[in-house]
Amino acid sequence: MNSPSTPEGPGSVSGAPNLPSGFADTFTSRYVDTGNLGQHVVTGGEGPPPLLLHGWPQTWYAWRLVMPGLARDFQVIAPDQRRNGLSGRPQDGYDTGTLAADLVARSCGRSTGWSSRRP
């Protein structure tokens, strides 16, 4: 994965327009290396981790108004699925098995060495 570790600009928490007040104090953008793909994920909050999945052709941004309320009780994980937003755009890997493996890599990050907790 050749992406910087902290996404910036449009599509990231730091560059997205019209976010709720205080959003960037709770949420951060980061890249997760699933082994085959660099995926952009927005995380924030504490507690059990719900995984918020967007539809096509949306991104994590579709959840921006719901995320602050959820972050009061949950560690929110809102990824950009492959070929959307700031995530990688491989030529293949759009079958259900590969897409599910991407989600497991994100939601079970502790087993892959990635922690969604902010430093």
Secondary structure, 3 states (H helix, E strand, C coil): CCCCCCCCCCCCCCCCCCCCCCHHHHEEEEEEECCCCEEEEEEECCCCCCECCCCCCCCHHHHCCCHHHHCCCCCEEEECCCCCCCCCCCCCCCCHHHHHHHHHHHHCHHHHCCCCCCC
